[in-house]
Amino acid sequence: MTTDDRVAAALAAKTTKAACTVWIGACNTHGYGVVQIDGVVHLAHRLAYEAEYGPIPDDMGIDHRCRVRNCVTPEHLEPVSAAENARRGRRASSLAVGDTCANGHLIEAGGLYERPSGKTECRLCRQSESSRKGIQRPTTQRRVADTRAAHARAS
């Protein structure tokens, strides 16, 4: 069995078909699929790209255009510079008018806060977080003290 056959077999055994071909084997701490071939650990998406298109240029990384880190669909992968990959990642994690934030708020005009880094956030979520900062939250020590005081009053 050639190395190409082993790569193809590893990719076929550890993926599922959906919009993305998702790696279901082992992943590293960053969420990228990894596979060990001949004692060497490889990133699965890089192997998938190289199997389809050939070697990745030395000065390039692979960007997941779909933003799914364990996707190994060659059509979703593109060689880009590290700067472009970082720029795309920041853009994808930002919100835009018409989006819905993680808490379900519809983002309307004026509803975005832009950080100095360029990342955007839901203004409603940001306001509710800052308004909660002044509230004293119960700590374990305060809860224990309150419980002891309540027991003392009851006795």
C-alpha positions, 0 to 999 in steps of 0.5 A: 500500500502506497503512502497515497493509498494510506492517506486516502484510507485514513481520510475515508475511515475518519470522515462523514459526508455533509456540507463539509467532509468532517474529520471524526478521528482525533483532533488536536487542542485547536480542533484540527483533525490529526492522523498518524502515518508511518509514526508521523502526526499530520494535520488531516486538512493539509493531507486532504489538500495535498492529495487533491492539488499537490504540495502546499507552498512553503510560505503558505498555510491552509485556510478553511473557507467554510470556517469548520476546523475539522473539515477536510473537503479540498474545495473548502481549503485554500492556501493563504498567507498567515496574515490573510488567514488571521484576517479572515478568521477575525472577519468571520467571528465578527457580527454584521447588520442583519445577523443574530448574536448568540443570545438571539438579538437581531443586529440592526443599524446602530446595534454593533460595537466595534472593538479596536481590533476590528471585531464587532459585538452585539451592543445589547449584550455588551450593555447588559454585561456592563450593567451587571458588573456593579451587582455583587454576586454571591460567593461561596464564602458569602453563601456559607456565612448567610446559611450559618446566620439563617441557622443561628436565627432559626435556633 
